Each structure stands twice: as C-alpha cells, then as structure tokens.
C-alpha cells in the first residue's frame, strides 16, 4: 500500500499495489506500507496472515511521527535515518526489522533528506524481500525511553515559530519540502 506515485511506477512489474479497501477483502501474507498518509485501520491489519511492515522515513524511536527530517534539522542533528518496522497499534512503535543512518549536510533541506531516505528505504526493501525468501527476519525492540513523537501539534508550533523568526535559516531549511 502506498500513495506515492513514483514508488508505484518503479515497482509496478514486481509488486502488486493495492488500496486499504481491497486489503479488507483479501487475506495477504504480507503487507508493506510505504509513505502512507493514513494510519492503517485495525480491521485491515487483522487480515494480514504473516506480517505488516511500515517504512518510516526517520530513525526510530527518536523521531516517531511526521516530518522527521524537519525535526532532525530543527534539532541540529548531524545524521538522520530510515527504517522498516512492524506495524503496531501505537504509531511507529513496532519492532525494527532494518534501519540505516546517513549524514545530514549543513545545507540539506527537509526535501534533500527525505529524498536520500526514500532511496535508502527502497534498497532496504530489496533486502527485506531476499530475507523473506530465506526466512531470515530478525527484529529488535525499540527503546521506549528514547522515544519522541512529533505530530501535527508540534508542526503547527514550528510553523508559528518560523513566522515570528523568518531570518532563522535552520527553521527555513526544516520546512523546505
């Protein structure tokens, strides 16, 4: 499941993409959620026979939620990351299957970071398929003490802050998408 047209185009010959509505009608072995704008309903997840995985465009547990690349810039991080994790009831809280970190350059915008992250995520996706074939999946638990969550409320506060301080380059970089 994805709402990203570029991902659908790249993998259309290898992967069957579908909708949440259709998932409820079938019982897939696996479900991969990639750059979805919606939280998958429990009724959909209950139909998955083996495992449901989500691609998260940020390092977990530190950057759960939305716009993780923006928050990395705002928080002056030197690196960012992406991961694939089990989908659980609590957003971005499931055990991590694979993750990869990468450096943030001083002039990177949220868009640059997101683009790098998606490309890394796609490479990890290929590895996941290989590991599925071999039955070789190993997960690690997230450390909930290191968890932070950035949702819409935090985003609105950031936008308000940038409106009050338009000369702040870090805030401006964080919102270029």
HELIX and SHEET records of a PDB file:
HELIX    1   1 UNK A    5  UNK A   11  1                                   7    
HELIX    2   2 UNK A   20  UNK A   23  1                                   4    
HELIX    3   3 UNK A   42  UNK A   45  1                                   4    
HELIX    4   4 UNK A   68  UNK A   74  1                                   7    
HELIX    5   5 UNK A  110  UNK A  134  1                                  25    
HELIX    6   6 UNK A  144  UNK A  146  5                                   3    
HELIX    7   7 UNK A  152  UNK A  164  1                                  13    
HELIX    8   8 UNK A  169  UNK A  174  1                                   6    
SHEET    1   A 4 UNK A  30  UNK A  34  0                                        
SHEET    2   A 4 UNK A  51  UNK A  56  1                                        
SHEET    3   A 4 UNK A  79  UNK A  86 -1                                        
SHEET    4   A 4 UNK A  96  UNK A 103 -1                                        
SHEET    1   B 2 UNK A  64  UNK A  65  0                                        
SHEET    2   B 2 UNK A 149  UNK A 150  1                                        
END                                                                             
